[in-house]
Amino acid sequence: MHADDAPDDHEFVPAGFRVPEGFAHGEIRLVPLGPEHNERDYRAWMSSVAHIQGTPGFETHDWPQPMTIDENMRDLVRHADDFRRRAGFTYSVLIDTDVIGCVYIYPSGRPGHATVRSWVRQDLAHLDGPLYELVEGWLRRAWPFTGFDYAPRTRPRESAD
């Protein structure tokens, strides 16, 4: 990052940084979360509230908590507005057109640093580790952060047969 590209005190990412419109690897795609995902997003997280609350990075947060689909729409509009303003970046995690999770990239409070969280639906919990690995690599390759906090996933232990 050049000095001219460095974010000022109120910018999360440098003005010249082209925010990724998504990411794809194999069957998993990340696309900016928006109102068009409302029904699929709502079904995804409402089916997995306890699972998400136990996902690394969410244990101490007050979301998810049950809400109506209209309240979810307002939340998605807020996330889309954050994306447009470059104040934070939330991506839907898709397989085909099915919402299976989300990735949140928001300021940590330290210049050039981000806080990142992600979740996947309970029925696809086996994809949490692979999603973490994909997102961590993508953040290192494609984003201008000097660092980020992203709660690590533990790898399943190999069984000794």
C-alpha positions in Angstrom: 0.0 0.0 0.0 1.3 3.4 -1.0 1.1 6.4 1.4 -1.4 8.0 -1.0 -3.6 4.9 -0.8 -3.6 4.8 3.0 -7.0 5.3 4.6 -7.5 8.6 6.5 -8.9 8.6 10.0 -12.5 8.0 8.9 -11.9 5.6 6.0 -12.1 1.8 6.5 -10.4 1.1 3.2 -8.3 3.4 1.1 -10.2 5.6 -1.4 -8.5 4.0 -4.4 -9.1 0.4 -3.3 -11.5 -1.5 -5.5 -13.7 -3.5 -3.1 -14.1 -7.1 -4.4 -17.6 -7.7 -5.8 -17.3 -11.3 -4.6 -15.1 -14.3 -4.5 -15.6 -17.9 -5.8 -13.8 -21.1 -5.1 -15.3 -24.4 -6.3 -19.0 -24.5 -5.4 -18.7 -21.7 -2.8 -19.4 -18.1 -3.9 -19.4 -14.9 -1.9 -21.5 -12.0 -3.2 -22.4 -8.7 -1.5 -25.3 -9.2 0.8 -28.4 -7.3 -0.2 -32.2 -7.1 0.1 -32.5 -9.6 -2.8 -31.2 -12.3 -0.4 -33.8 -11.6 2.4 -35.9 -14.7 2.2 -32.9 -17.1 1.7 -30.8 -15.3 4.3 -33.6 -15.4 6.8 -34.2 -19.1 6.4 -30.5 -19.8 6.6 -29.8 -18.2 9.9 -33.2 -18.8 11.5 -32.6 -22.5 11.0 -29.2 -22.3 12.7 -29.5 -19.7 15.6 -27.9 -21.9 18.3 -25.2 -23.2 15.9 -24.3 -19.7 14.9 -24.1 -18.5 18.5 -21.6 -21.3 19.1 -19.5 -20.4 16.0 -16.1 -18.9 16.8 -16.4 -15.1 16.7 -20.1 -15.0 17.7 -20.0 -16.3 21.2 -20.0 -12.9 22.8 -22.3 -11.1 20.2 -26.0 -10.4 20.6 -26.8 -11.7 17.1 -28.4 -13.9 16.0 -31.7 -13.4 17.9 -35.1 -14.1 16.5 -36.6 -11.3 14.4 -39.2 -11.0 11.8 -38.5 -11.2 8.1 -39.2 -7.5 7.8 -36.6 -6.8 10.6 -34.2 -9.0 8.7 -34.8 -6.9 5.5 -34.0 -3.7 7.4 -30.7 -5.4 8.6 -29.8 -6.4 5.0 -30.5 -2.8 3.8 -28.2 -1.5 6.5 -25.5 -4.0 5.5 -25.9 -3.0 1.8 -25.7 0.7 2.8 -22.5 0.0 4.8 -21.1 -1.7 1.7 -22.0 1.2 -0.6 -20.4 3.7 1.9 -17.4 1.4 2.2 -17.9 1.4 6.0 -18.2 -2.4 6.2 -18.6 -5.3 3.9 -21.0 -8.2 4.3 -21.1 -11.1 1.8 -23.7 -13.8 1.4 -22.1 -17.3 1.1 -23.8 -19.2 -1.7 -23.8 -22.6 -3.2 -25.7 -22.1 -6.5 -28.4 -19.7 -5.4 -28.8 -21.2 -1.9 -27.6 -18.9 1.0 -25.5 -21.1 3.3 -23.9 -18.4 5.4 -22.4 -14.9 5.7 -19.0 -13.2 6.0 -18.8 -9.8 7.8 -15.7 -7.5 7.3 -15.9 -4.5 9.6 -13.5 -2.0 11.1 -11.9 -3.1 14.4 -11.3 0.4 15.7 -7.6 0.3 14.7 -6.4 2.0 11.5 -6.0 -0.5 8.7 -7.3 -3.4 10.7 -10.5 -5.4 10.3 -12.7 -7.6 12.4 -14.0 -10.6 10.4 -16.7 -13.1 11.3 -18.4 -15.8 9.3 -21.0 -18.5 9.8 -22.5 -21.4 7.8 -25.9 -23.1 8.4 -26.0 -25.9 10.9 -26.8 -28.5 8.2 -23.5 -27.5 6.4 -21.3 -27.1 9.5 -18.6 -29.2 7.8 -18.0 -26.2 5.5 -17.2 -23.8 8.3 -13.5 -24.7 8.4 -13.1 -24.7 4.6 -14.9 -21.3 4.4 -12.6 -19.9 7.1 -9.5 -21.0 5.1 -10.9 -19.5 1.9 -11.8 -16.2 3.5 -8.5 -15.9 5.4 -6.5 -16.4 2.2 -8.7 -14.0 0.3 -8.3 -11.3 3.0 -4.5 -11.7 2.8 -4.4 -11.6 -1.0 -7.1 -9.2 -2.1 -7.7 -6.7 0.8 -5.5 -3.8 1.9 -5.6 -4.5 5.7 -2.5 -4.4 7.8 -4.2 -7.0 10.0 -7.5 -8.6 10.9 -9.1 -10.5 13.8 -10.9 -13.6 12.6 -11.6 -16.3 15.2 -9.7 -19.4 14.1 -11.4 -22.7 13.6 -10.1 -25.8 15.2 -9.4 -28.7 12.9 -11.2 -31.9 13.6 -8.8 -34.5 15.1 -8.0 -37.5 13.0 -9.4 -40.7 14.4 -6.8 -43.3 15.1 -8.2 -46.5 13.6 
